[in-house]
Amino acid sequence: MQQIFSILALMDGYLIILAIIFVILPTLIAILLRYALYRHLKSLAIKTKRLLVGTNLESNPKIIHKLEQRFVDSQVNLDQINTSSVIEGTYSQEKFYFLGLSLNCDFIDNLSRILPNLLLSFGLLGTFLGITFNLANLSQTITQTDVNDVRNLVEQLNVPLRGMGVAFTTSLIAIACSSFLTVLNLLWNTNIVKAGLLSYLEDYIDNIYLPRIQPISSLEGAIDKFSSDFEGMLNQLGSTIEESMTRAFSRIESSAKTFEKAANVLDNSGFTERLASATNDLAIAQNQFSQSSLVLQKSTQSFDHNLISVQKLTKKFLELNQKINNIDQQYNDLVDLSQEKNAMEKAGLKDIQQELSKLIDKID
């Protein structure tokens, strides 16, 4: 304690006030801001995690309301929106309240990380400036003082040495505040909490909210569209085959009636007189029968072509089903990898906390 008072005795009153205003007060404000930001992000992460497990909250956080409104107001297909970009953009506008002031989370986070280095730079700048000025005063004192008068020389040297003590003392205060802020930044690590919050938000939007407002995904919609098109094609194929068969049998029936009419004419008339006419009618009937057979053959070929098309569509449907199974397998693999990554991050965070606890114990 006496050493602290002796250090403060070296400093003038105005230097103590300047150190309090420009070093100590910014340090205290940065500590309070860092803690408030850490508590705010931690609270958001906990509430979002509760939403993931199905817990009903009295009121959802504002950031979730903004995200939901962003997707509701979107004019494009929801499958084409980059969820990560939307979440990061919404988080960049997130604010928290501190002593009645609305402060941006990203700005305060950057300020808390920059301030320790800034204090350290100011402290070193003060040290070098103090040493430079005091060396000039020391050189002037040595040249202007009589060497034989030792007592006067010591008194004259006391002023430059005191100024150097002030320079080192201000630097010591700045370095101490910078080190303390660095340790608190490690303890209240907002980067880890922010990463967890963004991960929870993305999980909530992709797996809970979007399926709620858009129950049918693009893949399921494509399958339904393919099923409806396939059913329509089968109906059209059946109608075409039925129409072709009806037309063919109609022509066969017409040819049979014509043949029957020719036979009646042959029976009712004299054989010698009506032979030429009956032969002509028979030729006409045979020609119509041939045309009907040709139509039936074309209908059969069309049916074979449509059957091949059905087989191709069935093959494509099986390939699409295989791709769906592959996508499902890849999704399960990604979920397993994400769970392993979260476990590793938790283990790493636990090790960091243990190391920080040991470091704090050593500092104490």
Secondary structure as UniProt FT lines:
FT   HELIX           2..10
FT   HELIX           13..19
FT   HELIX           20..24
FT   HELIX           25..52
FT   TURN            53..54
FT   HELIX           62..73
FT   HELIX           78..80
FT   HELIX           83..92
FT   STRAND          95..98
FT   TURN            99..100
FT   STRAND          101..104
FT   HELIX           105..144
FT   HELIX           150..187
FT   HELIX           190..204
FT   HELIX           205..209
FT   HELIX           210..213
FT   HELIX           218..268
FT   HELIX           271..363
//
